[in-house]
Amino acid sequence: MYLKDENKIWVAKGDDRIFMIPKMANRHGLIAGATGTGKTVTIKVLAESFSNMGVPVFLGDIKGDVSGMCKAGEPNPHIEKRVTSMDIKDFSYTGYPVRFFDVFGKKGIPVRTTISDMGPDLMGRILELNDTQSGVLNIVFKIADDNGLLLLDLKDLRSMVQYVGDHAADYKTTYGNVSAQSVGAIQRNLLKLESNGGDIFFGEPELDLKDWLATDANGKGYINILDCVQLVQSPLLYSTFLLWMLSDLYELLPEAGDLDKPKIVFFFDEAHLLFDSASKALLQKIEQVARLIRSKGVGVYFITQVPSDIPDTVLSQLGNKVQHALRAYTPKDQKAVKAAAASFRANPAFDSEKVLGELGTGEALVSMLDENGTPGIVERAFILPPTSYLGVAEDSLVTQLTQSCPLYAKYSATVDRESAYEKIQQNAQTEQQRQQQAVLDSQRQKDDAEKQKEWERQQKEQQKQADAAARTQAREAAKPSIIDKMVSNAISMVGREVTRDIMRGIFGTRRR
């Protein structure tokens, strides 16, 4: 409960009231405890307080049980008893400005991001790639960037991976080796991701996280609830989406320094999923973002069963802690209880390790940072009751609030603009047309050569015939004509007569 006059968030009450200091809210926090111990109520109480303070909130709804925050609570004997025992003045049931989101677009405004914005590192985590395959994916992204090819949705990435694989020899010298085995593994995992809803999640219009940094007309911060009931069935997609939000917000917001209150607060349920199967490099990035994003005015609250679910490097960044009951049934559980108790600043009035097993529902060990950022001594206390509805909001109400929200018109319809897939298809079509034209040109050249060859053959044949005709004509011309023959015969006869005359004259005789 936000106490405006005191500028404090009243979280719980033990021997005394326990407060969170607004300017320390961006130092992050932890809400831990076994199932059924009251973590969800703690989340609601804090989210309501931030909203009342004018700070927008993001909430991942894992179990589907926080949607009721859009409605005013109803009189409840347990709540009334808690109000009386904690001496809460002016308690009134009230609803909050809630906007519903859903990656699958079924129970809220669709939430999308692009492949390019997710980046190769987070995509490699979603696809469960090994180091070699992740290296190939980085090459694919680099080639896409260098060639101005936008990677917006899964079909863009599939096309780009296939394109790089088909032209691996061309890129080997400049970018490195791209093996067919790695390409095949990436393509198989992309198909698996698509079947798990990735084809819906990746695309445009992309969520602009600045839309979450908003207050309503009354100055209350919007509580942005993401329905994660279906999303968490794909743990890697769920956890990577949360990491993307953190990293994108980190890049988006400018340095803010020390603020009187956060710009926005995130609550990440099932926080252990963020760190499961994360590589050492990714864990270092998560730690870096957790450490630095508070300077951007962002508070992050991790919700999990035991603190040991969260790496020590991240756990050390969480200054505000609410630890609900832990059950120690096994040696591993006992070790977790001991570690959880040891993470608090000890209270000489009780044994934290012993108390952790005794806490009832709605009761917790609480430690908040003071004005100077020093962890307070741990207190055993009851969490305040929420003022909003404890149950689940009706589907009809969720649909009504969703469709009446101005952001619905902005994000409801999918946009598929020209990107890598279309350009690669165009290039492939152009290349196919070029090859077809080359085949046609080659065939035409072949036909032209055949025609030229046939023409030359015909010319030779005609020349041959002409030469033969000329020779024939020459021979015919060389033969004497009938007149020539008659003249020739006449001359011959005269010649013979003359010859005879001459012969007679010489020999004195005459031939008969």
Buried (B, 14 or more C-beta within 10 A) or exposed (E): BBBEEEBBBBBBBBEEBBBBBBBBBBBBBBBBBBEEBBBBBBBBBBBBBBBBBBBBBBBBBBEBBBBBBBBBBEEBEEBEEBBEEBEBEEBEBBBBBBBBBBBBBBBBBBBBBBBBBBBBBBBBBBBBBEEEBBBBBBBBBBBBEEEEBBBBBBBBBBBBBBBBBBEBEEBEEEBEBBEEEBBEBBBEBBEBBBEBBBBBBBBBBBBEBEBBBBBBEEEBBBBBBBBBBBBBEBBBBBBBBBBBBBBBBBEEBEEBEEBEBBBBBBBBBBBBBBBEEBBEEBBEBBBEBBBEBBBBBBBBBBBBBBBBBBBEBBBEBBBBBBBBBBBBEEEEBBEBBBBBBEBBEEBEEBEBBEBBBEBEBBBBBBBBBEEEEEBBEBBBBBBBBBBBBBEBBEEEBBBEBBEEBEBBEBBBEEEEEEBBBBBBEEEEEEEEEEEEEEEEEEEEEEEEEEEEEEEEEEEEEEEEEEEEEEEEEEEEEEEEEEEEEEEEEEEEEEEEEEEEEEBEEEEEEEEE
